[in-house]
Amino acid sequence: MRLPGTGPVTGPGGAAEHLIPGVPEPPGDAALCGVAGRRGGLRAGLRSDRGQTAIEFTGTLPLILVTLALLWQGAVIGYTFMLAGNAADKAVTAATSTYGSRKVACEKAGREDLPSAWVADFDCGVTPGGDLVKATVDVKVPLFFPGAFNLPMTLTGEAAANVERPGPW
């Protein structure tokens, strides 16, 4: 293959050689246009790669969309996990600092920051000794968008804290 602006390299006996052995010399301008020197004539020069990018994009578009959907669903699962943990923390904090019904305070505080599109079940209980309050929140994982459909799985958030007792002061 010759570099532009250089002449052919002549070998022994004056025959032209290529700069890279085994690589054929590129065809001239007339052959590239399909006018001369190629089998097929003008029809061979009309074949090109025009539209190849559109065909490849059309083929890979479903793969791109599925990847984006899986990434979005992963983000929804992560957000649901965060909501379950936060609701459990809020619920147990409210249950330990109230002197009324701990179960009512637990569920009310847990639902306070939980968006209404997420379906959750609360279980708040006090240990038999009465010193520890445990809150368990099961939140159903939505499919793509909250409020439409839920996956058949739930994420659980758990929290526990000691009951606050009033001091003698």
Secondary structure in CASP SS format (residue, H / E / C, confidence):
PFRMAT SS
TARGET T0000
AUTHOR 0000-0000-0000
METHOD secondary structure of the structure
MODEL  1
M C 1.00
R C 1.00
L C 1.00
P C 1.00
G C 1.00
T C 1.00
G C 1.00
P C 1.00
V E 1.00
T E 1.00
G C 1.00
P H 1.00
G H 1.00
G H 1.00
A C 1.00
A E 1.00
E E 1.00
H C 1.00
L C 1.00
I C 1.00
P C 1.00
G C 1.00
V C 1.00
P C 1.00
E C 1.00
P C 1.00
P C 1.00
G C 1.00
D H 1.00
A H 1.00
A H 1.00
L H 1.00
C C 1.00
G C 1.00
V C 1.00
A C 1.00
G C 1.00
R C 1.00
R C 1.00
G C 1.00
G C 1.00
L H 1.00
R H 1.00
A H 1.00
G H 1.00
L H 1.00
R C 1.00
S C 1.00
D C 1.00
R C 1.00
G C 1.00
Q H 1.00
T H 1.00
A H 1.00
I H 1.00
E H 1.00
F H 1.00
T H 1.00
G H 1.00
T H 1.00
L H 1.00
P H 1.00
L H 1.00
I H 1.00
L H 1.00
V H 1.00
T H 1.00
L H 1.00
A H 1.00
L H 1.00
L H 1.00
W H 1.00
Q H 1.00
G H 1.00
A H 1.00
V H 1.00
I H 1.00
G H 1.00
Y H 1.00
T H 1.00
F H 1.00
M H 1.00
L H 1.00
A H 1.00
G H 1.00
N H 1.00
A H 1.00
A H 1.00
D H 1.00
K H 1.00
A H 1.00
V H 1.00
T H 1.00
A H 1.00
A H 1.00
T H 1.00
S C 1.00
T C 1.00
Y C 1.00
G C 1.00
S C 1.00
R H 1.00
K H 1.00
V H 1.00
A H 1.00
C H 1.00
E H 1.00
K H 1.00
A H 1.00
G H 1.00
R H 1.00
E H 1.00
D C 1.00
L C 1.00
P C 1.00
S C 1.00
A C 1.00
W C 1.00
V C 1.00
A E 1.00
D E 1.00
F E 1.00
D E 1.00
C E 1.00
G E 1.00
V E 1.00
T C 1.00
P C 1.00
G C 1.00
G C 1.00
D C 1.00
L E 1.00
V E 1.00
K E 1.00
A E 1.00
T E 1.00
V E 1.00
D E 1.00
V E 1.00
K E 1.00
V E 1.00
P E 1.00
L C 1.00
F C 1.00
F C 1.00
P C 1.00
G C 1.00
A C 1.00
F C 1.00
N E 1.00
L E 1.00
P E 1.00
M E 1.00
T E 1.00
L E 1.00
T E 1.00
G E 1.00
E E 1.00
A E 1.00
A E 1.00
A E 1.00
N E 1.00
V C 1.00
E C 1.00
R C 1.00
P C 1.00
G C 1.00
P C 1.00
W C 1.00
END
